[in-house]
Amino acid sequence: MKSAEANLNFASAYSYLDALNPKQHQAVVYGEGPLLILAGAGTGKTRVLTTRIAHILDKHLCGPLNILAVTFTNKASQEMRERIQNLLGHGVDGMWLGTFHSISVRILRRYADLLGYTSNFTIIDSDDQLRLIKQILKAENIDEKQVPAKMVASIINRWKDKAKTFDRVGDSQDLHVQLYRQYQERLKILNAMDFGDLLLNCLQLFKQSPETLKNYQQQFCYVLVDEYQDTNIAQYLWLRPLADGHKNLCCVGDDDQSIYGWRGAEVENILKFEKDYNNAEVIRLEQNYRSTSHILGTASGLIAHNQDRLGKELWTDKGDGEQVLVKGNWNSEAEARFVIDEVEAMQRQSKPLNSMAILVRASYQTRDFEERCIKTGTPYRVIGGLRFYERQEIKDAIAYLRILVQPDDGLAFERIINVPKRGLGPGAMQNIHHIAREQNISLPRAALIYAMDDSKGSGKSNLRTFFEDLQRWRSMLDNTPHADVVKCVLDESGYTGMWLEEKSPDSAGRLENLKEFVKAIEEFEFLPGFLDHVSLVTDNNNQPNNDCLSMMTLHGAKGLEFDYVFLPGWEENLFPHPRSLQDSGSAGLEEERRLAYVGISRAKVKAVICYALQRRTYQGWQVGMPSRFIKELPTCHVKHIPATNQETQQQEYSRRPVTIADYKSHHLEIGDRVFHQKFGYGDVIDTEHEQATVEFDMTDTKRIHYSFLKKQ
């Protein structure tokens, strides 16, 4: 039965071309040679990329092992793999499909010895990077207040984005160059790499071992890249040699959605594709399947003001829809009031909150909207909080596993050696660091030498016990399920007990997270594979599924879509952001305009742009003016409602002192029966600061401002 079903799926695979429009079809069946698929917002780029891979395999142009497909996130990789398998009706085992970093890890695990590393090298995250830089600053007697570790890390990361090693960044006497050199030397001793090293070391490998590069060039008959407009220089240099073997490089991207210049992305990479490859074919995907004509026309009209772009004419057959609303407000509080009122009005029309989003240019803008949601009882979530693997207890547990797998991982060792407390004070740690520097060895090896000293001390005794435990746990990995070993490590190290004894309100939640952590490990066959996954993961797959209004930055919204999108804060000195203009001039302005284009094009049914003539900042109320982008919007697609005198009166009322009469008119007491327009009838069970906790008859208990409740 399974075989027949697989054959049926395979036979129907030929129909995948029937679902494509003419341009998509052209891109999918394009033969050999360099190809740029210029995919506008909502034009089905993922469908085209996955269908092209399926087509290559279906026509037996090569096997899975001969395809290299690169994405930016693990989530995108997984989605692509599932789509390809669904199209073909069978698996694609062996295909090199993953992120730049995960594929680099795969290469380096095999050839690390050619670069002076061992194959079990550690991949450090940003926290470990900062701690290592702080160690170097301390060893050099450099005041971190004068030379902040975060600034040093940022400079080093930017150099690595540009594929610059410490011997190629300028004056060797420059302090930051010297710190970069010492940082790399310490990483080598630790047998560790940071994210930037994963690409740089691959480039170094290709340079040092032309034979290795040639093998990969011969292996990869087709190289495909998603979101090409977001590549940095290091990624660009990483791709080119791998694709030079067969010259079958297919890049999918949209120059109008290049919005990550602040983290190293180079829009020039996609703009110069035709110069890099003289015989390149460029196919423009211009039929939009997401938005209505008015939304699409507004976004396209705005982005047309950019000079550095390849250009395309997006169109849709979804109808005109509503014009994009541009709403002026007298201040930021009125802006928040208007937006949340609109949200509630749509919710009363049975439109789910999950279909709505507020996209802001700066994260601090969400405060007014959050306060308004709290007052009205509107469920919301701010996208972009701590992810699972970024929580303290999870990072501690990972550090225990890292030192288990990679004995020289000094950063992991330093994180957990006194968690829980083992009696090692600052003096002991200073001695261990001194041994490490003096003998040019890793911190764990130095700690072992320190522990074996005959002199007494509870710290040394505990340290010896810890190393004995490490050896025992490592030996267990040979014949014990790794999830069981992890449980032993967390329990026998005292780490679980530490949180059991902790009386803080969040200790129970931390223990639940540790249980979930062990559960996650069970899904992996080998512990090193799990650690690689954790190091590379960039997506939060644990978002709640509750019906909530979403709030996020415009950068965070890329790749998402919503029926109804609100875009507040379109004012000068906020959007475009002044820092972008100061740092990058006209290039910064064009990236800000691309960001605006991304925001508008997230909307499927309705887009609302707002601006405020006054905005509350940490310096008080600041007078503003509408963004220059508003003037660039095509008037035929936009309905503009400026701030009105009525709003002025509302503003004056909201800002005048509250009188006793005002308070009494809204005063509620415990036991009062009240009515709310959305939640219906309920009883007041608590009051504080003009807010009432109400136990509603037909829904959950909620805390709501007096002004939204009518006393019965």
MOKAFEN-V957298 format. One record per pair of residues at least 24 apart in sequence whose C-alpha atoms are under 6 Angstrom apart, sorted by the first residue. I is the first residue (numbers start at 1). J is the second residue. D is the distance in Angstrom with one decimal. If there is no record, write none. Layout:
BEGIN
<<I & J & D> <I & J & D>>
END
This chain:
BEGIN
<<6 & 89 & 5.8> <9 & 89 & 4.9> <10 & 88 & 5.6> <10 & 89 & 5.5> <13 & 87 & 5.9> <13 & 88 & 5.8> <28 & 52 & 4.4> <32 & 248 & 5.6> <33 & 247 & 5.6> <33 & 248 & 4.6> <34 & 248 & 5.2> <34 & 249 & 4.8> <34 & 250 & 5.9> <34 & 280 & 4.8> <35 & 250 & 4.6> <35 & 280 & 5.6> <35 & 281 & 4.9> <36 & 250 & 5.8> <36 & 251 & 5.0> <36 & 282 & 4.8> <37 & 252 & 4.7> <37 & 282 & 6.0> <37 & 283 & 5.0> <38 & 253 & 5.5> <38 & 254 & 5.5> <38 & 284 & 4.7> <39 & 253 & 5.7> <39 & 254 & 5.4> <39 & 285 & 4.8> <40 & 254 & 5.8> <40 & 286 & 5.9> <42 & 288 & 5.0> <42 & 289 & 5.5> <42 & 290 & 5.2> <43 & 287 & 5.5> <43 & 288 & 4.5> <43 & 289 & 5.9> <50 & 80 & 5.9> <50 & 84 & 5.6> <54 & 84 & 5.6> <64 & 94 & 5.7> <64 & 95 & 4.3> <65 & 94 & 5.1> <65 & 95 & 4.8> <66 & 219 & 5.3> <66 & 220 & 4.5> <66 & 221 & 5.3> <67 & 95 & 5.9> <67 & 220 & 5.4> <67 & 222 & 5.1> <68 & 96 & 4.8> <68 & 223 & 4.8> <69 & 97 & 4.7> <69 & 223 & 5.9> <69 & 224 & 4.7> <69 & 225 & 5.8> <70 & 97 & 6.0> <70 & 98 & 5.4> <70 & 99 & 5.3> <70 & 225 & 4.8> <71 & 98 & 5.9> <71 & 99 & 4.7> <71 & 226 & 5.1> <72 & 99 & 5.1> <73 & 99 & 5.9> <104 & 198 & 5.7> <117 & 191 & 5.9> <121 & 191 & 5.1> <121 & 192 & 5.1> <122 & 192 & 4.5> <123 & 192 & 5.8> <123 & 193 & 5.1> <123 & 194 & 5.6> <124 & 194 & 5.0> <160 & 196 & 5.5> <161 & 234 & 5.4> <161 & 264 & 5.9> <162 & 233 & 5.0> <162 & 234 & 5.5> <163 & 234 & 4.7> <190 & 408 & 5.6> <190 & 409 & 5.6> <190 & 442 & 5.7> <217 & 242 & 5.3> <217 & 245 & 4.4> <218 & 245 & 5.9> <221 & 246 & 5.6> <222 & 248 & 5.1> <223 & 249 & 4.9> <224 & 249 & 5.9> <224 & 250 & 4.7> <224 & 251 & 5.8> <225 & 251 & 4.8> <226 & 252 & 5.1> <227 & 252 & 5.9> <227 & 253 & 4.6> <228 & 252 & 5.8> <228 & 253 & 4.9> <229 & 253 & 5.5> <229 & 255 & 5.6> <229 & 258 & 5.4> <229 & 267 & 5.4> <229 & 270 & 5.5> <230 & 258 & 5.9> <230 & 265 & 5.0> <231 & 265 & 5.1> <232 & 264 & 5.4> <232 & 265 & 4.3> <232 & 266 & 5.2> <256 & 594 & 5.6> <257 & 594 & 5.7> <259 & 591 & 5.7> <259 & 595 & 5.9> <286 & 314 & 4.4> <287 & 314 & 5.8> <287 & 315 & 5.1> <287 & 316 & 5.6> <288 & 315 & 5.8> <288 & 316 & 5.1> <290 & 604 & 5.3> <291 & 604 & 4.2> <292 & 318 & 5.4> <292 & 319 & 5.7> <292 & 320 & 5.4> <292 & 321 & 5.4> <293 & 319 & 5.9> <293 & 320 & 4.5> <294 & 320 & 5.5> <294 & 323 & 5.3> <294 & 637 & 5.0> <298 & 633 & 5.9> <298 & 634 & 6.0> <298 & 637 & 5.8> <299 & 597 & 5.1> <299 & 600 & 5.8> <301 & 634 & 5.7> <302 & 632 & 5.7> <302 & 633 & 5.3> <306 & 590 & 5.8> <323 & 637 & 5.3> <323 & 638 & 5.1> <323 & 639 & 6.0> <324 & 607 & 5.3> <324 & 608 & 5.9> <324 & 638 & 4.8> <325 & 608 & 4.8> <325 & 638 & 6.0> <325 & 639 & 5.0> <326 & 608 & 6.0> <326 & 609 & 4.7> <326 & 610 & 5.7> <326 & 640 & 4.6> <327 & 610 & 4.8> <327 & 641 & 4.9> <327 & 642 & 5.9> <328 & 610 & 5.8> <328 & 611 & 5.2> <328 & 612 & 6.0> <328 & 642 & 4.4> <328 & 643 & 4.6> <329 & 612 & 4.6> <329 & 643 & 4.9> <330 & 612 & 5.3> <330 & 613 & 4.9> <330 & 614 & 6.0> <330 & 643 & 5.9> <331 & 612 & 4.8> <331 & 613 & 5.5> <331 & 614 & 4.3> <331 & 615 & 5.4> <332 & 612 & 5.5> <332 & 615 & 4.9> <336 & 368 & 5.9> <336 & 369 & 5.2> <353 & 547 & 5.5> <353 & 548 & 5.0> <353 & 549 & 4.8> <354 & 547 & 5.2> <354 & 548 & 5.3> <354 & 549 & 5.7> <355 & 562 & 5.2> <355 & 563 & 5.2> <356 & 549 & 5.8> <356 & 562 & 5.8> <356 & 564 & 4.7> <356 & 565 & 5.8> <357 & 549 & 6.0> <357 & 550 & 4.6> <357 & 551 & 5.7> <357 & 565 & 5.1> <358 & 551 & 4.8> <358 & 566 & 4.7> <359 & 552 & 5.3> <359 & 553 & 5.2> <359 & 554 & 5.3> <359 & 567 & 5.3> <360 & 553 & 4.7> <360 & 554 & 5.7> <361 & 553 & 5.6> <361 & 554 & 5.7> <375 & 704 & 5.0> <375 & 705 & 4.9> <376 & 704 & 5.9> <377 & 704 & 5.8> <379 & 548 & 5.0> <380 & 548 & 4.6> <380 & 549 & 4.4> <380 & 550 & 5.9> <381 & 550 & 5.3> <382 & 551 & 4.8> <382 & 552 & 5.9> <383 & 552 & 5.3> <408 & 442 & 5.6> <408 & 444 & 5.9> <410 & 442 & 6.0> <410 & 443 & 4.8> <410 & 444 & 5.8> <420 & 495 & 5.9> <422 & 459 & 6.0> <422 & 462 & 5.9> <423 & 459 & 4.5> <424 & 459 & 5.0> <483 & 522 & 5.6> <561 & 602 & 4.6> <562 & 603 & 5.4> <563 & 603 & 5.5> <563 & 604 & 4.6> <563 & 605 & 5.0> <564 & 603 & 5.7> <564 & 605 & 6.0> <564 & 606 & 4.9> <564 & 607 & 6.0> <565 & 603 & 5.4> <565 & 607 & 4.9> <566 & 608 & 4.8> <567 & 608 & 6.0> <567 & 609 & 4.6> <568 & 609 & 5.8> <568 & 610 & 4.4> <568 & 611 & 5.9> <569 & 611 & 4.9> <570 & 611 & 4.9> <570 & 627 & 5.2> <571 & 611 & 5.8> <571 & 625 & 5.6> <571 & 626 & 4.4> <571 & 627 & 4.0> <572 & 625 & 6.0> <572 & 627 & 4.6> <666 & 706 & 5.8> <673 & 712 & 5.4> <674 & 710 & 5.3> <674 & 711 & 4.5> <674 & 712 & 5.3> <675 & 709 & 5.7> <675 & 710 & 5.1> <676 & 709 & 5.2>>
END
